[in-house]
Amino acid sequence: MIILQILKITGIVLLCILALILILIAVILFVPIHYKARADYSDKDNDYNIHAKAHWILHIIRFNYDMDKNSKDMTGKVLFFKIYPKEENRSGTLGQRKGPAKAIAKIKYKISKLYVKIKRIICMINDERDQKAAKELLLRVKRLLWHIRPRKLDMNLRLGMDDPCSTGEITGYIYSLYPLYTKHLHYVPDFDNKVIEADAFLKGYIQLVFVLYAAAKVYFDKDIRRLYEQIQKVKE
């Protein structure tokens, strides 16, 4: 009887642990990472500011990035503990100058390597399997970029050039593409002053399940892995 009670309690404990693990996996995969960023620029004194931040799982994990023309700051925290930046030891060595004969030999060697790389690239371009892999890779990248795209994007632009004619010409180019971003861009041409003023705000989210799915599809695709190996050979 006692043994049955122990087995029963052990089973309940194991089920609770399993449930917690499944909940944790679900949280990691499906709870989105929220991000937002704001930036502005003015040609007066070349002044600009960038502020970006992201948070995950009820702000337990946070990331902040601030930058202007005088400073740059980036921090990462888990709860109240800073995980970034960490101190880094930087060291460098000065290279030695080489003589003309060695420099010429090095140039010849690089030219020969470049020739081999070009031949390999041509073979890759003409290979149907590599072409198929490249198309599949581009498709996966396109879908991933669509997922991580900003769900909200607002931009303001005030632009004026040296003369009204140039301003009008640029304005024509901008309005010719206006249907692509009519919901996101508010453009004001300035025909009287030379000025560039812009600001932008965006926010969105990323779910790791989509990122991991895309990574898995790429990793387990034999043609893409073969293409990667071919590219590594070209880089060598």
trRosetta pair geometry for C-beta under 8 A, 3 or more apart (Angstrom, degrees):
i j d omega theta_ij theta_ji phi_ij phi_ji
1 4 5.8 -52 -152 32 31 111
1 5 6.6 31 150 -18 63 104
2 5 5.6 -54 -153 35 35 114
2 6 6.4 36 150 -20 67 104
3 6 5.6 -52 -149 35 33 112
3 7 6.3 32 153 -17 66 106
4 7 5.7 -55 -146 39 32 110
4 8 6.2 36 153 -23 65 106
5 8 5.6 -53 -147 35 30 114
5 9 6.4 27 156 -15 65 105
6 9 5.9 -55 -147 38 30 107
6 10 6.1 31 153 -20 64 109
7 10 5.6 -53 -143 38 30 113
7 11 6.2 34 155 -22 64 106
8 11 5.8 -55 -150 34 28 112
8 12 6.5 28 153 -18 63 104
9 12 5.7 -54 -150 35 33 111
9 13 6.3 34 153 -19 66 106
10 13 5.7 -55 -149 36 31 112
10 14 6.3 29 154 -18 65 107
11 14 5.7 -54 -145 37 31 110
11 15 6.3 31 155 -19 65 106
12 15 5.7 -56 -148 37 30 111
12 16 6.4 32 153 -20 65 105
13 16 5.7 -54 -150 35 31 112
13 17 6.4 31 152 -18 65 105
14 17 5.6 -52 -147 36 33 112
14 18 6.2 34 153 -19 65 106
15 18 5.6 -52 -145 38 32 112
15 19 6.2 35 153 -22 65 105
16 19 5.6 -52 -146 35 30 112
16 20 6.4 32 153 -19 64 105
17 20 5.7 -54 -150 36 31 112
17 21 6.4 32 151 -20 64 105
18 21 5.6 -53 -149 35 32 112
18 22 6.4 30 153 -17 65 105
19 22 5.8 -55 -148 38 31 110
19 23 6.3 33 153 -19 65 106
20 23 5.6 -53 -146 37 31 112
20 24 6.2 33 154 -21 64 106
21 24 5.7 -54 -148 36 30 113
21 25 6.4 31 153 -19 64 104
22 25 5.7 -51 -146 36 32 111
22 26 6.3 33 153 -19 64 106
23 26 5.6 -56 -149 37 31 112
23 27 6.3 34 152 -22 65 104
24 27 5.6 -51 -148 33 31 113
24 28 6.4 30 155 -18 64 105
25 28 5.8 -56 -148 37 31 110
25 29 6.1 19 158 -11 66 113
26 29 6.0 -63 -142 43 28 104
26 30 5.6 -20 177 19 68 119
27 30 7.0 -74 -121 52 15 81
27 31 4.9 3 -168 -8 62 125
27 57 6.4 58 167 -110 114 112
28 31 7.2 -12 -75 34 10 98
28 208 6.2 -50 153 59 70 147
29 207 7.3 37 157 173 53 92
29 208 5.6 -111 -131 79 39 98
29 209 4.1 63 178 -69 92 98
29 212 7.2 -67 -125 26 91 140
30 207 6.1 0 -140 -153 37 118
30 209 5.9 18 -77 -22 61 132
31 56 7.0 108 118 -169 107 79
31 57 5.6 74 119 -85 150 71
31 207 7.8 157 78 -124 20 82
32 56 7.9 -126 119 -122 37 78
32 205 3.7 33 160 170 138 125
32 206 6.2 141 -161 64 85 32
32 207 4.9 -57 -97 -74 79 75
33 54 5.9 19 168 179 100 115
33 55 7.5 178 -158 87 65 29
33 56 4.6 -26 -110 -87 79 106
33 205 6.3 155 75 -160 45 70
33 206 4.6 -17 55 59 102 92
33 207 7.7 179 13 -79 74 29
33 208 7.3 78 -16 -47 109 87
34 54 6.5 170 90 -152 49 65
34 55 5.7 -11 61 58 96 77
34 56 7.4 173 21 -79 68 52
34 203 7.3 8 -177 -175 88 101
34 204 7.7 -174 -148 102 56 32
34 205 4.9 -31 -98 -99 59 94
35 52 7.1 6 -174 -175 99 96
35 53 7.2 -178 -146 97 62 41
35 54 4.0 -19 -98 -99 86 96
35 203 6.6 -176 98 -146 52 61
35 204 6.0 -9 61 62 90 70
35 205 7.0 157 16 -96 73 40
35 206 7.2 26 -3 -4 116 101
36 52 7.2 -174 97 -146 44 59
36 53 6.3 -5 59 59 81 79
36 54 7.7 161 18 -83 54 55
36 201 7.5 0 -175 -174 97 82
36 202 6.8 -179 -148 96 58 50
36 203 3.7 -11 -102 -101 91 99
36 204 7.8 148 -82 14 58 49
37 50 7.2 -10 -171 -170 105 84
37 51 6.8 168 -153 92 59 50
37 52 3.8 -9 -106 -104 97 91
37 53 7.7 162 -83 17 58 51
37 200 7.9 9 108 108 93 95
37 201 7.4 179 91 -147 52 45
37 202 5.5 0 54 58 89 90
37 203 7.5 171 17 -78 57 59
38 49 8.0 -4 113 112 88 97
38 50 7.7 167 89 -151 50 42
38 51 5.1 -3 58 60 90 96
38 52 7.7 -179 23 -75 53 54
38 199 7.4 2 -175 -176 84 96
38 200 7.2 178 -148 91 46 54
38 201 4.9 -2 -106 -105 84 80
39 48 7.1 5 -174 -176 91 97
39 49 6.7 -177 -145 93 52 56
39 50 4.6 0 -106 -107 98 74
39 51 7.4 -178 -75 24 56 58
39 199 6.7 -179 96 -149 50 56
39 200 5.2 1 56 53 91 93
40 48 6.7 -174 93 -145 51 58
40 49 5.5 10 50 50 87 93
40 197 7.9 -4 -174 -173 92 75
40 198 6.8 179 -150 97 54 53
40 199 3.8 -9 -104 -103 90 94
40 200 7.6 178 -77 18 52 58
41 47 7.3 159 -153 92 46 56
41 48 4.3 -3 -106 -105 79 99
41 196 7.1 -28 118 127 105 98
41 197 7.1 -179 92 -146 62 37
41 198 4.9 5 52 56 98 92
41 199 7.4 -179 19 -75 59 54
42 45 7.5 29 97 51 99 77
42 47 4.9 -2 58 62 96 100
42 48 7.4 -177 24 -73 57 58
42 196 7.3 155 -151 92 36 66
42 197 5.1 9 -109 -110 78 82
43 46 6.6 -2 -152 -86 44 50
43 195 6.4 -176 40 -155 120 46
43 196 4.2 82 -33 48 121 95
43 197 7.3 -97 6 -61 81 59
44 47 6.2 -16 83 11 73 112
46 69 6.3 109 112 -101 91 150
47 68 7.6 -11 -165 -166 70 103
47 69 6.4 -99 -124 -6 45 132
48 68 6.4 174 89 -143 57 62
48 69 6.1 102 41 -49 79 92
49 66 7.9 -23 -167 -164 85 80
49 67 7.3 156 -156 87 43 55
49 68 4.8 -12 -102 -95 70 97
50 65 7.2 -30 123 122 101 97
50 66 7.1 159 89 -154 65 36
50 67 4.4 -1 55 57 107 98
50 68 7.4 -177 21 -71 68 50
51 64 8.0 -23 -165 -166 80 86
51 65 7.2 159 -154 88 37 62
51 66 5.3 5 -108 -108 76 76
51 67 7.9 -168 -69 27 45 62
52 64 7.5 156 89 -157 54 42
52 65 4.4 -3 60 58 96 107
52 66 8.0 -166 28 -68 61 42
53 62 7.1 -11 -171 -172 102 89
53 63 6.3 165 -154 90 55 61
53 64 4.7 -6 -105 -105 96 68
53 65 7.1 -172 -73 22 51 68
54 62 7.3 163 87 -154 53 46
54 63 4.5 3 53 53 93 109
55 59 4.6 -17 -172 -107 139 61
55 61 6.7 151 -156 85 55 58
55 62 4.9 -8 -104 -105 89 75
55 63 7.4 -165 -72 23 48 68
56 59 8.0 121 51 -91 30 19
56 60 6.9 -61 91 57 67 82
56 61 4.4 -14 57 64 100 111
56 62 7.9 -162 23 -70 68 41
57 60 4.6 -34 96 31 101 117
57 61 6.1 58 41 13 101 96
59 62 5.8 18 -166 -69 72 109
60 78 6.5 14 152 -157 79 67
60 79 6.0 -14 -158 -64 73 66
61 76 7.8 -4 -173 -174 82 90
61 77 7.4 174 -150 91 42 53
61 78 5.4 -11 -102 -105 73 74
62 76 7.1 172 91 -152 53 49
62 77 4.9 -5 59 58 97 95
62 78 8.0 177 22 -80 69 31
63 74 7.9 -5 -173 -171 87 83
63 75 7.3 176 -149 92 47 52
63 76 4.9 -7 -105 -106 80 82
63 77 7.9 -175 -75 23 40 64
63 84 8.0 11 -121 58 88 128
64 73 7.7 -8 115 116 98 95
64 74 7.2 179 93 -146 58 43
64 75 5.1 3 55 56 97 92
64 76 7.9 -173 24 -76 63 42
65 73 7.4 170 -151 92 40 57
65 74 4.8 5 -110 -109 80 85
66 71 7.7 9 114 106 97 99
66 72 7.3 173 95 -151 59 40
66 73 4.8 2 58 57 97 98
66 74 7.7 -167 29 -71 58 49
67 71 7.3 -150 -137 101 45 55
67 72 4.6 11 -112 -114 89 81
67 73 7.5 -169 -71 27 56 58
68 71 6.0 26 51 47 86 72
68 72 7.9 -163 32 -72 46 56
74 84 6.9 -41 125 131 92 112
74 85 6.6 85 83 -54 86 102
75 82 6.4 -62 -163 -137 102 105
75 84 6.3 159 -157 92 36 76
75 85 7.1 -78 -103 -13 57 72
76 82 7.2 106 77 -162 53 62
76 83 5.0 -58 103 69 102 91
76 84 3.6 40 31 38 109 110
77 80 7.0 -25 -175 -149 122 15
77 81 6.4 149 -157 76 76 41
77 82 5.4 -43 -98 -99 83 50
77 83 6.5 153 -112 11 25 83
78 81 5.3 -20 66 64 80 98
78 83 5.6 49 -3 -27 100 126
82 85 8.0 -20 162 35 116 41
83 86 7.7 -32 169 -51 45 102
85 88 8.0 -71 173 -15 105 100
98 102 4.3 -103 173 87 117 131
98 103 5.6 146 101 -57 112 82
98 106 7.5 65 108 -16 161 140
99 102 5.1 92 59 12 75 103
99 103 7.0 -137 101 -8 38 92
100 103 5.5 -58 -147 36 32 114
100 104 6.4 31 158 -19 68 104
101 104 6.0 -55 -151 35 30 109
101 105 6.4 29 153 -17 64 108
102 105 5.7 -55 -147 38 33 112
102 106 6.2 36 153 -23 66 106
103 106 5.6 -55 -150 35 30 113
103 107 6.5 32 152 -21 64 104
104 107 5.7 -51 -149 33 33 112
104 108 6.5 33 152 -18 65 104
105 108 5.8 -53 -150 36 32 112
105 109 6.4 34 151 -21 64 106
106 109 5.6 -54 -149 35 32 113
106 110 6.4 31 153 -19 65 105
107 110 5.8 -55 -148 36 31 110
107 111 6.4 33 153 -21 64 105
108 111 5.7 -53 -149 34 31 112
108 112 6.5 30 154 -17 64 105
109 112 5.9 -56 -152 36 31 110
109 113 6.5 29 151 -17 65 107
110 113 5.6 -54 -147 38 34 111
110 114 6.2 38 152 -23 66 105
111 114 5.6 -52 -148 34 31 114
111 115 6.5 37 152 -23 63 102
112 115 5.6 -49 -152 30 33 115
112 116 6.7 33 151 -16 63 102
113 116 5.7 -53 -152 36 36 111
113 117 6.3 37 150 -20 67 106
114 117 5.5 -53 -148 36 33 114
114 118 6.4 37 154 -22 66 103
115 118 5.8 -51 -149 32 30 112
115 119 6.7 31 152 -18 62 104
116 119 5.8 -55 -153 34 33 113
116 120 6.5 31 151 -17 65 106
117 120 5.7 -56 -150 37 33 110
117 121 6.2 34 153 -21 67 105
117 234 5.0 89 -144 -161 87 81
118 121 5.7 -53 -146 35 32 112
118 122 6.4 34 154 -20 64 104
119 122 5.8 -53 -150 34 31 112
119 123 6.5 32 151 -19 63 105
120 123 5.6 -54 -151 35 34 114
120 124 6.4 36 151 -21 66 104
120 230 7.0 177 172 -177 108 89
120 233 6.3 -148 -157 108 154 106
120 234 4.9 -166 99 -92 135 90
121 124 5.6 -53 -151 35 34 113
121 125 6.4 35 152 -22 66 104
121 234 6.1 79 -64 -124 82 140
122 125 5.7 -52 -148 33 32 112
122 126 6.4 17 158 -8 65 111
123 126 6.1 -67 -147 45 28 102
123 127 6.1 36 154 -35 66 109
124 127 5.7 -52 -143 23 30 115
124 130 4.7 -138 -164 165 71 166
124 227 7.4 97 -152 -138 115 80
124 230 5.4 138 -98 149 119 141
124 231 7.8 77 -116 -70 160 67
124 234 7.6 -46 -22 -53 144 135
125 130 7.4 -72 -66 98 14 131
125 131 7.6 61 -168 -75 37 93
127 130 4.0 66 83 13 111 111
127 131 6.6 -178 92 -14 56 83
128 131 5.4 -52 -147 35 34 116
128 132 6.4 37 154 -21 66 103
129 132 5.7 -51 -151 34 32 112
129 133 6.5 31 150 -18 63 106
129 223 5.6 -143 178 -134 87 106
129 226 6.9 -19 137 90 122 145
130 133 5.5 -52 -146 37 35 113
130 134 6.2 38 154 -22 66 104
130 223 7.6 -172 -94 -178 31 94
130 226 7.5 -114 -88 108 75 104
130 227 5.3 127 -136 -102 78 97
130 230 6.6 -40 -108 40 126 166
131 134 5.8 -53 -147 34 30 111
131 135 6.5 30 154 -18 63 105
132 135 5.9 -55 -151 35 31 111
132 136 6.4 28 153 -16 64 107
132 223 5.7 -50 95 176 103 159
133 136 5.7 -56 -148 38 32 110
133 137 6.2 33 154 -20 66 107
133 221 7.0 148 -131 136 87 121
133 223 3.7 -153 -80 139 103 99
133 224 4.7 169 -160 -79 103 50
133 226 6.6 -137 -73 63 160 92
133 227 4.1 -175 116 -33 146 135
134 137 5.7 -54 -146 37 30 113
134 138 6.3 31 155 -18 64 106
134 227 6.5 170 -59 -138 71 155
135 138 5.8 -54 -147 37 30 110
135 139 6.4 34 152 -23 63 106
136 139 5.6 -53 -150 33 32 115
136 140 6.5 30 153 -17 65 103
136 221 6.2 -172 126 -165 146 161
136 223 6.8 92 31 83 143 123
136 224 6.2 -106 89 -63 119 110
137 140 5.8 -54 -150 35 32 109
137 141 6.3 30 153 -16 65 107
137 218 6.5 71 -117 -124 78 104
137 224 5.4 135 -69 -121 102 114
137 227 7.1 -111 -32 80 141 153
138 141 5.7 -54 -145 39 32 111
138 142 6.1 37 154 -24 65 107
139 142 5.7 -54 -147 34 28 113
139 143 6.5 24 156 -15 63 106
140 143 5.9 -56 -148 38 30 108
140 144 6.3 29 154 -18 64 108
140 214 5.1 137 -176 -158 100 94
140 217 5.7 -174 -111 93 131 122
140 218 5.5 172 118 -66 168 100
141 144 5.7 -57 -147 38 31 111
141 145 6.2 31 156 -18 66 107
141 214 8.0 115 -79 -176 34 132
142 145 5.9 -55 -147 38 28 110
142 146 6.4 32 152 -22 62 106
143 146 5.5 -51 -149 33 33 115
143 147 6.6 33 152 -20 64 102
143 214 6.6 -175 88 -101 106 120
144 147 5.7 -54 -153 33 34 111
144 148 6.4 10 159 -1 69 109
144 210 7.0 154 -120 142 69 101
144 211 6.8 79 -140 -110 111 60
144 214 4.6 56 -75 -119 114 173
145 148 6.2 -65 -139 48 31 95
145 149 6.4 59 154 -58 63 89
146 149 5.7 -27 -153 -13 30 120
147 206 7.1 84 130 -129 97 70
147 207 7.4 -90 175 39 122 87
147 210 4.8 -160 -165 139 165 155
147 211 7.9 -153 97 -60 142 67
148 204 6.8 106 178 121 48 139
148 206 4.9 14 -114 -98 91 105
148 211 7.9 58 -61 -77 118 101
149 204 6.4 -164 108 -120 39 160
150 153 4.7 101 100 -62 134 99
150 202 3.9 -59 -126 -172 154 112
150 203 6.2 94 -151 58 96 22
150 204 4.2 -136 -125 -37 41 121
151 203 6.7 -42 53 98 86 69
151 204 4.6 137 -1 -111 79 79
151 205 7.0 1 -11 12 126 80
152 201 7.5 -25 123 118 102 90
152 202 6.4 167 92 -148 65 49
152 203 5.0 7 53 50 107 86
152 204 7.1 -172 25 -65 66 69
153 184 4.5 1 102 -137 99 124
153 200 7.4 -14 -166 -169 79 99
153 201 7.5 169 -147 89 37 55
153 202 4.7 7 -105 -106 74 95
154 184 6.3 -140 -101 -157 31 63
154 186 7.8 6 -172 -2 83 104
154 200 6.9 164 89 -153 54 53
154 201 4.8 0 57 55 99 96
154 202 7.5 -173 25 -72 60 55
155 181 7.6 -9 40 165 127 129
155 184 5.7 40 16 146 98 85
155 185 4.7 -21 73 -106 109 70
155 186 7.0 -180 93 25 56 66
155 198 7.1 -9 -172 -168 93 95
155 199 7.3 176 -149 91 52 47
155 200 4.5 -6 -105 -106 83 89
155 201 7.9 -168 -72 25 48 58
156 185 7.7 157 -87 -158 26 56
156 186 4.9 -16 -110 67 73 102
156 187 8.0 173 -158 -80 44 35
156 188 7.7 6 -173 4 86 104
156 197 7.9 -26 118 120 96 88
156 198 6.7 170 89 -148 61 49
156 199 5.2 7 51 53 101 86
156 200 7.6 -163 24 -72 62 50
157 185 6.5 -8 8 -165 113 102
157 186 7.3 164 25 85 66 53
157 187 4.9 -12 67 -114 103 73
157 188 7.1 178 93 30 54 66
157 197 7.5 153 -155 87 40 57
157 198 4.9 4 -107 -107 73 93
158 187 8.0 159 -82 -162 37 49
158 188 4.6 -16 -106 72 79 105
158 189 7.9 164 -154 -99 54 11
158 190 5.8 49 175 -29 91 117
158 195 6.2 -21 122 114 101 116
158 196 7.6 158 88 -152 66 24
158 197 4.4 3 54 58 106 102
158 198 7.4 -158 28 -68 62 54
159 167 6.9 166 120 -137 86 90
159 170 6.6 -99 130 111 139 137
159 171 7.7 178 80 -74 117 81
159 187 7.4 -22 14 -162 109 93
159 188 7.7 148 20 81 64 56
159 189 6.0 -37 70 -118 82 58
159 190 6.5 -174 88 22 29 88
159 195 7.1 -164 -140 90 22 70
159 196 5.9 21 -116 -111 71 67
159 197 7.9 -148 -66 35 48 60
160 167 5.5 -11 -140 -103 53 134
160 189 6.9 111 -83 -179 69 60
160 190 3.3 -62 -57 82 121 99
160 191 6.6 -146 -127 -62 103 15
160 192 7.0 -49 -141 56 149 44
160 193 4.8 84 89 83 162 60
160 194 5.4 -139 109 -112 96 23
160 195 4.6 42 38 35 108 79
160 196 7.7 -137 39 -58 60 52
161 164 8.0 161 63 -87 89 14
161 166 3.8 -93 100 100 152 117
161 167 4.5 -164 24 -62 94 74
161 170 6.6 127 -34 5 131 136
161 194 6.3 -1 174 -120 17 82
162 166 6.1 44 47 33 78 146
162 194 5.8 21 -88 -95 44 124
163 166 5.3 92 61 8 78 100
163 167 7.2 -146 98 -3 41 91
164 167 5.4 -58 -147 41 38 115
164 168 6.0 40 155 -22 71 105
164 191 4.3 39 -121 -162 100 98
164 192 7.9 20 -80 -65 102 38
165 168 5.8 -55 -150 36 28 111
165 169 6.5 30 152 -21 63 105
166 169 5.6 -52 -148 33 33 113
166 170 6.4 28 156 -13 66 105
167 170 6.1 -58 -149 40 29 106
167 171 6.1 33 152 -22 64 110
167 189 5.5 122 168 -170 108 110
167 190 7.0 -110 -142 74 146 49
167 191 5.4 -176 88 -103 151 64
168 171 5.4 -54 -144 37 31 116
168 172 6.5 38 154 -25 63 101
168 189 7.5 80 -87 -178 46 155
168 191 7.3 37 -54 -106 86 110
169 172 5.7 -51 -157 28 31 114
169 173 7.0 30 148 -16 62 101
170 173 5.6 -51 -154 34 39 112
170 174 6.4 37 150 -19 68 104
170 189 7.9 154 84 -116 95 112
171 174 5.6 -54 -147 36 33 112
171 175 6.2 24 158 -12 68 109
171 187 7.7 154 -132 143 81 129
171 189 4.5 -11 -90 -80 131 144
172 175 6.1 -60 -142 42 28 103
172 176 6.3 36 156 -30 63 105
173 176 5.7 -53 -150 25 29 115
173 177 7.2 5 159 1 61 104
174 177 6.6 -77 -164 46 31 94
174 178 6.7 60 140 -66 66 88
174 187 5.8 165 147 -151 144 168
175 178 4.7 -10 -149 -30 46 126
175 187 7.8 -143 -69 74 76 147
177 180 5.2 -32 172 21 83 122
177 181 7.2 27 131 17 92 99
178 181 6.9 -92 -155 58 39 72
178 182 5.3 64 158 -79 81 89
178 185 7.6 -124 -135 70 73 120
178 187 7.9 -107 -109 19 106 135
179 182 5.7 -15 -125 -25 30 118
181 184 4.6 -68 -171 53 87 107
181 185 4.6 49 127 -2 114 114
182 185 7.2 -65 -112 47 19 84
190 193 5.1 -38 149 53 128 85
190 195 5.4 5 62 46 155 114
206 210 7.6 -124 -170 58 69 113
206 211 6.7 40 172 -43 110 122
207 210 5.1 80 79 5 92 102
207 211 7.4 -174 97 -4 48 88
208 211 5.2 -57 -148 41 46 114
208 212 5.8 42 156 -19 78 106
209 212 6.0 -55 -142 41 28 107
209 213 6.2 32 155 -23 62 108
210 213 5.6 -51 -143 35 30 114
210 214 6.4 30 156 -17 63 105
211 214 6.0 -57 -152 37 28 108
211 215 6.3 26 152 -17 64 109
212 215 5.5 -54 -143 39 33 112
212 216 6.1 35 156 -22 66 106
213 216 5.8 -54 -147 35 29 110
213 217 6.4 29 154 -19 63 105
214 217 5.8 -53 -148 35 31 111
214 218 6.4 27 155 -15 64 107
215 218 5.8 -59 -150 39 31 109
215 219 6.0 27 155 -20 68 112
216 219 5.7 -55 -137 39 30 109
216 220 6.0 6 171 0 67 113
217 220 6.8 -65 -135 47 20 93
217 221 6.3 31 159 -36 58 111
218 221 6.0 -57 -150 21 26 115
218 224 5.4 -113 -162 130 66 161
219 224 7.9 -76 -74 91 11 125
219 225 7.3 54 -167 -73 40 106
221 224 4.0 56 90 15 115 112
221 225 6.6 167 88 -13 60 84
222 225 5.7 -56 -146 39 32 111
222 226 6.2 35 153 -21 66 105
223 226 5.6 -52 -149 35 31 113
223 227 6.4 35 150 -21 64 103
224 227 5.4 -50 -148 35 35 114
224 228 6.4 40 150 -22 65 101
225 228 5.5 -48 -149 32 34 115
225 229 6.6 36 151 -19 63 102
226 229 5.7 -53 -152 35 34 112
226 230 6.5 37 149 -21 65 103
227 230 5.5 -52 -151 34 34 115
227 231 6.4 35 151 -19 66 103
228 231 5.7 -53 -150 35 33 111
228 232 6.4 36 151 -21 65 104
229 232 5.6 -50 -148 34 33 114
229 233 6.6 37 151 -22 63 102
230 233 5.7 -53 -154 31 33 113
230 234 6.7 34 148 -19 64 102
231 234 5.5 -51 -152 33 37 113
231 235 6.4 34 151 -18 67 106
232 235 5.6 -56 -148 38 33 111
232 236 6.6 46 151 -36 64 98
233 236 5.7 -42 -153 15 34 117
